[in-house]
Amino acid sequence: MRGSMQSYRKVSVESDLAVASPHRVIQMLLAGAIERLAQAKCAIEQGNIALRGELMGKAIGIVNGLNSSLNMEAEAEVANNLTHLYDYMLVRMSEANANNDAQAIDDVTAILKTIKEGWDSIPQEQHHIASPVAVG
């Protein structure tokens, strides 16, 4: 049953991504990173080191992807600030993974939530305006 549900979720996410705007893709990536970090924190609390490593790897991959998708030419100051934040988060996630550090996960989660709240607050009519993120 669990495998079927995971397969359904994967197909659902892939379907959403296929038709999502670049703005929506970033929203989904941020939400995915936040979700993986919450799951990794639970794995730490349960002493499940293997699962923690897997989930932290996924969160690191998402943040690394967000970082590498920054368009440093559009809104250079914002992109520069974001790249510094992403670099910091990547270090903290690596520390969390290496040291079973739930506080480091909380630190990164707080930053990601702030970024996501800002991203979510962009009005619909401005989603097409050049952003510091190049997706597509």
ZICOR-V56529 format. One record per helix or strand of 3 or more residues. SS is the DSSP state (helix for helix, strand for strand). FROM is the first residue (numbers start at 0). LEN is the number of residues. Records with the same first field share a line. If there is no record, write none. Layout:
SS: FROM-LEN / FROM-LEN
//
This chain:
helix: 1-18 / 21-25 / 48-20 / 75-24 / 101-19 / 123-3
//
